[in-house]
């Protein structure tokens, strides 16, 4: 792909500078106008003098000039087509050397004819503009056509090789550790173009996680994220570096296709998905370059002692997230791993390492500044972002709905019941995660703080009511032991959760007992503004947190909910 990108740039330059190259970039075929001039020259009498040869040369130059202008226009059009169809980072570069086509250096006899031709073209252009102006005005008055979706764009072209060879300073040493992690030091270079400033965190991949069971442990970090200075852009960027192991490189290609599809359909980032600036392969590591963003929602919660966001800001976050999810679903993409951050650490539990804590964040705000004077702030004086604009990041777990679905997706605390029960999953699993996220924004804590399946399902029942018997009956073989047959009041027997008999410990039973029904939980853990609109908020959350995936509202339907009409 890298080689192809360089060939495109070279072919375009050659087509513009050489009149013997056709519009498709094929050398050796003379333009038709030049052929006519050559034929006319061959028909001149043998005794023709210097004046006749000069006129023949002028005719050839004029014909070659006209052909060059035509080929340049066609070649430029084709180059634009290649750029627009990609919809993302291009294989070429703005720095690629090009040779501009210009008029030939003709002598004095050619100049008057050349200027006369330019005058005729100018007059024709003005006349054409007068005729087309009314049509252009009429077209402008029409409503803009709805943008056509590009469902799958493929993987974008990487940076060309010369971008990585262009020398600035000594690059960083090439060693990786035994697990394929990129080794670096602050101040070194990631390829000559990028200077490493600091470490951001570690990303994860849904298709290549370090675990395969449903125990709910922390995901294995498979990508490193560094803040770098981009010497070409003259700006800071975030570079995601994938481990140098083939299965993780393959997973990176899936993420690149998802990012490219999102960028092709939302070039202005109106729908709040992070956009890929470019990517490259460096010493076996797939490196993705993104704009530098602000802190995650989890970072902000932590800085404020896990106090909830003001209702107006939580509403703004939720609206943008739903717009992003609706956009992804329209493109047949399931994110599968939406989360604001890691749940609040419990005092009695071992604190996670810093790198692992950072791995639980994929919703970032644009603003890098936190202030106590942010809009909607309460008298408590929380440090909040100046702007509520956000970006959804880390599409390493995103899946096209027609592609293979692994059995386990999502971070434990935001995982939908159909995933736990092995019933298959699709777009609704993102809506379940959205419901959990909204509760966390309104209360400051994750609702389901657990690490294993039985306790997780028991917590769901404590907040939302019993799991439908039909779901329990259809559960996968490896989780059927979580249920047992019990007599039903109307006769017969049904599958019910084996709780509390199957609990791992008394501590687990106590944790479930502390939870209340959804309305009571929000009333107890939220601020006054939430309690003032409790009915509306509970109605929205109940629509997102239906046990049956098919009963949940869609992201587009959620955006029409009265909660988003509240003037806060």
N, C-alpha and C positions, 0 to 999 in steps of 0.2 A: 504493500500500500504506500509505503514511504517512497519507493522508487517511482511508482505511478504518479505521485504528486509532483515530483521533480520533472518527470517527462511532460506533464501538462504545462508547466511553466515554460519549459524550454520550447515546446512545440508552438505555444502561443507567440513567443518572442520571434521565432524564426518566421512564422507566418506573416508577421507584421513588417519585417525588415527585408524580406527577399521576395521580389516580384515573381520569381520562378517557383514559388511555393504556393500551392492551391489553398483554398479556404479550409480544407481538411488537414492541412499540414503535410501534404505528400510532395516531396521534391521531384523535379524532373519534368513537370508538365507545364508548358508555356501557356500563359493566358491567351484567350482567343484574340483579343485586340492586338497583342504582340505578334501572334501568328499572321494576322492580316497584314501588319506592317512589314514583316519579313518577306511575305509573298510578293508584296508590291515592290520591295527592294530588288528581289530576284528578277522582276520583269523589266527593270530599267535597262536602257541600251548600254552596250559595252563601252561606248565612248563618253559616257556621262562625266561631266566635270566635277570639281570639288563642291560647287554650289548644290548640285543635285544630291551628292552623298551627304552633305550637311543637312539638307531637308529630310532625307531618309532617316538620318540619325535622330533628328528632332522628332519625327513621327514615332520612331521606336521608343524614345524617351517618354513622349506624351502617353503612348499606349501603356508602357510599363508603369508610369505614374498612376494612371487610372486604374489599372489592374491592382496595384499595390493598395490604393485606397479602398477598393472593393474588398480585397482579401482581408485588410485590416479590420474593416467593419464587421465582416462575417466572423473572423477569428475572435474579435472582442465579444460578439454576441454569444459565440459558443463558449467562451471562457466564463461569461456571466451565467449561462445555463448550468455549467458545471458547478459554479459556486452556489447558486440558488438551490440546486437540487440536493446539495449535501445537507443544508440546514444546520450546520454546526461548524466546528473547526475544520479548516481546509488543509489539504496536503501541501499547498503552496504557501508562500509567505509574502508579506508586504515588502520584505527586504530582497526578494528574488530579483536578480539583475534582469532587466528587459531592455531590448533595443527598439527605440521608437522609430516608426517609419516616418520619413519626411520627404519633401520634394527633392528631386535630383538636382545636382549642381549644374544646371544648364547655363549656356553662354547667353550673351545679350540678345541674339535673335529669338531665343525661346521665351524670354521674360514677358514681352507684350502679349503673346498668345496665352501664356499661363495666367496673367492677370485678367485678361478678357474672359477666360473660362470661369475664373472665380467670381467675376461680376455677374455672369449669366446664372451661375448656381445660386448666388445670393438673392437675385431677383426672383428666381423660381421658388426659393425657400420662403420669401415674404408672401408671395401669392398663395402658396400652399398653406401658410399659417393663417391668412385671412379666411380661407375657405374652411379650415378645420377648427377655428376658434369657437363658432357657435356650437359645433358638435361637442367640443371639449367642455363648454359650459353646461350643456345639457347633461353630459355624463357626470359632471361634478355634482349636479343637483340630485342625482339618484342616490338612494341609500347604499352604503358600502355592502358589497356581497359578503356573505358569511365565509370565513376562512375555511378552506377544505382541509380536513384532517389528513395528516400523513401518518398512517398507522404504524409502520415499521420502516425505519430508515437504514438499518444496518449500522455497522461500526464506522465512526468517522475516520478520516485519514489522519495519521499521526503527524507530528512535526517533521519536516524534512531533515535529512541527515546533516545538512550543512548547518542547521540551527544548533546542533549539538556539538559540532566540531569547531565552531567559531571561538577562538581563544580569548579568554579574559584573564583568568588566573589558573593556578594549579587545581585540577579537580580533586575530589575526595578519593581516598583509597578505595580499591575495588572489593575489599573483603566483605563477605556476609557471614553471619554466624551459622551454626550447624543446622538451624531450622529455616534458613533462607531469609532471615530478617536483614534489612539494609543497615549497615553500620556507618555511623557518621559522627562528626564532632561539630559543635557550633562554630560558625565562621568558615567552614569548608564550602565547597561548591557541589551542587547536584547538577552535573553537566556544567559547562562553563557559563551558561546563561543565568543560573539560579544560585544565589548565595543563601546558605542555611542560617536562619536567625534564631529559631527556637523550635521546640517540639510542642505541637498542639495536643495530640492524643492518638488514639488507635481506633481504627474502624473495623467493621466486621462484614462478613459476607454470608448471606442466607444460604447459598448453594454450597458452601464449603466450610461450614462451621467445624470447630474442633470437637464437637460432641454429636452423637447421633441418637441419644436416648432422650426421653422427655423429663429428665430429672430437674430441669430448670436452672442448672448452674450457669455461671457467667459465660458468655460466648468467648471463644478464643479469638484474640486479636490477630487479624490476618493482614492488616494494613497499617502503616505508620503515616501520620499526618504532620507535616512540617510547615512552619511559616518561613517563607523564603522571600528574598528580594529579587524581583525580576528585572534584570538589567535592560531588557528590551522595552518593557512596558513602563519602567521607572515607577514601579509600585510594588506593594507587598501582595503576595498571593499565598494560598494554601495548596500544598502539593501532597496528594495522597499516593503513597508508595506501596505497591503490592509486594508481598513476599515472592521471592524467586523460586517458586514451586509451580509446576505446570498446571495442576488442578486449580490453583488460585489465579494463575494467569488466565485460564479459561473462564473462570467466574468473572474476572475483570472485563472480559469481552462482552458478557451479558450486561454488566452495568453500563459499559460504554454505549451499547445499543440503546438501552433505556434512556440514558442522558441525551443522546443524539436525537431520539424521537421526541423527547420533551422540548428540546431546544428548537427543533424544526417547527413545532406547533405553537410555541410561545416565545418568539425571539425577544420580546420586550420584557419578559419575566413578570407579566401581569398576574400570573397564577401561582407565584410564590414557590417555584421549584428552583433549586440552585442550578446554575448553568455551567457546563464544562467550557473552559476557555480553550484548552488544547490538551493533548496527551502525547506521550512519547515513551519509547522503550529504552531504558538506560541500564546496561549491564545485566539484562535479564529481568529487570523490575519494570512492570507497567506503572507509569507515573501519570497521574491525572492532575491538571492544574485548574484551580477554582479561585474565584474572588475571595478575599479575606473578609470574614463576617465577624459579628459580635459574639457575645456569650450565648450559651444555650439557655433554654427555659429552666433547666435544672440548676445551672450556675446561679441564676437570679434568685430562685427559691432558696438555695443554700445561703447566699449572701444576706438574705433577709430572715434567716432563722426559720425557714420553712413556713413563713406566714403566707397566706394566699395572695394572689394578685387581686387588685381592685376589679370589681365586676365589669366595668367598661373595658378594661384591658383584656380580661379573660374572654369577653365577647369578641373583641377584635382578633385575638389569637385564634379562637375557634372558627370564626368566619373565614379567615384566610386558610386555615388548615382544611376546612371542608371544600373551599374553592379548589385547592390543590388536589385533594382526593378525588373530587368530581372530575377534574381535568384528567387525572391519571386513568380513572375508570373509563372515561370516554375513549381513551387510547388503548383500552384493553390491558392496562397495566394494574397489577395489584402490588401495593408497596410492601405489605406483610410485616413491617417492623416499625410502625409509628410509635414514638415515645418521646416525652419531654426530657427524661433523664432517669437516673437511678432513684429508687425509692429512698426515703429518708433513712439513714442508718439508725438502727436500734441500739441503745446504750449497752445492752447485754450481749450484742453480737460482735464478732470480729469485724473491724473496719476493713473495707476492701482497699487494695493498693490503689494509688492515684491513677495509674494507667488504666486499671480496670474500671474505675469510676467514670473516667472520661469516655469509655467505650459505650456508655449507655445514653448517649445524647445525639439526637439527630434533628432537632428543631432549634434553629439559631435565629437570633434577632439581628437585624441589619446594623442597628446602632451599637457602637462600641463604647458609648458613654452611658453611665448610670447616674441618675440624679434624684434627689428627694423632691424636686419640683416638677416631676413628670406629670402629664395630664392624668386626672383621675386618682391621684395619690390621696391616701387618707391621712389623718392627723398623726398616725403612728410614725410616719416619716420613712417609709420603705425606699430603698434605692432601686429605681425602676428605669428601664430604657427610655431615652428621650423620644423615640419613635416606637410604635407597636408593630412595625413592619417585620415580617419574618421570612425565612427561607427553610423549606424542607430539604435536608441533605441526606447523604448516604443512601444511594439507590442500589447498594450491593445486594440487597435482599429482594428487590423488585422483580416481578415475574410477569411476562405476558400470559394472559389467561389461557392461551392455547398451548403453552409449553408445559413441560413436566412439572408436577407439583410434588415437592417432598412432603413427608408426613408431618413434620414438625416445623412450624414457622413462628415468628413473633417472639419478643422477649417475654419471659414468664408472666410478668404482672399485667401485661396488656394482651394476653393470649385469649382468643375466643374459645367458647366451650366446644364447638365442633372440631377444633384442632386437637384439643385434649382428648376427645372421645374417638378420634380417628374417623370422623364422618366425611372427610373431605372439606375443602374450603375454597372460597373464591372472594369476590369483591366485599361481601359483608364482613369479613374478618377485619377489614380496615375500619369499618364503622364501629365495631365493638371496641377496638383500640381507641377510637375517637371519643367514645363515651367515657372510657377510663381516664383519658387525658383531661377531658373537661372537668371531671370530678377533682382531679389533682390540681388543676388551676384554681378551682374554687375553694379548696380546703387546704392545700399545701402538702398533702400526703397522698401517696398511692393508695387506692382502695383495697386492692388484693395483694398484701405483702406476704408472700408465701414462696415456698421453694419446691413443693411437690404436688402431684395431681389431686390426691384425695382431699387434702386440706384446701386446695384451690377451689374445687367443686363445692366443698362444704361452705366456704366463704360466699360463693355465688348464691347458694341457696339461702344463706342467712340474710343477704341483702335483697335478693330478687325473687325469692320463692322457690318452690321445688322444680327440679329439672323435669321436663316432660317425659313420661314413661316411654314414649316411642323413641326418644333419643337414647335413653339408657338401653333399651332393647336392641338398638342398632349399633351399639358401641363396638369398636374393634376388639378382637380377641385379647390383645395385650392389656386392655383396661376394663374388661368385663368383671374382673375381680374386685373392682371398686364398688360394685353393686351386689345386692342380694335380693332374692325373691321374698316378698312380704305379702301377707294377706291384705286384700283390699276391702274397704268397708262395704262396697257394693257387691262383693263376691269375687272369687278368683284371686289371682296374685299378680303383683306388678314388680318391676325392678326399681328398687330404691337405693339411694346412696348408703353405703355401709359406714355410717357415721352416727355416733362417735366410736362405735366398736372398733373400727379399723384405724383409728388415729394412732400416729406414731408415738405421741406423748401427751401427758396432761397439759403441758404448755401449749401444744397445738390446739387442744380442745378449748382452752381458755382464750386463745387468740380468736377463735371463731365466735365464741360467746360474746366477745366484746363488740362485735359488729352488730349494727341495727339495720332495720329496713331502710331503703334508699332515702325516703323523705326524712325520717328521723335522723339518719346519719348526716345529711346535709344541714339540717336544722342545728345539730349539735356542733359541727365542725366548721361552719362557714361564718361569714360576717353578716352584719345587719342587712346590707344591700341584697345579698342573696336571699335571705329570709323574706325580704319584701316581695320578691318575685318567685317564691318557691314553687308554686303550682306550675308556672310556665317552664321553669328549669327542669323540674322533675318529669314533666311530660316529654320534653325533648330527650332527656337521658333514658327514659323508659323505651322510647322508640329506637334508640341506638343499642340498648342492652337487652334486646329480646333473645331468649335462649335459641329459638329456631332461627337460623340464618335467613331463611326466606321471609320471615316476618319483620325483619329490621328495615327501617327507613333507609333510603339511599342518600348519598351525600347531596345530590341535587334537591331531594325532598327536604332534607334537614335545613338547607339554606333558606327555604321558604317558611320555616317555623316561626311562630310569633316571637320567640326569644330574640331573634335577630332584628325584630322591628322595635324592640325596646329602646327608648331614648334615654341613655344613661349618662 
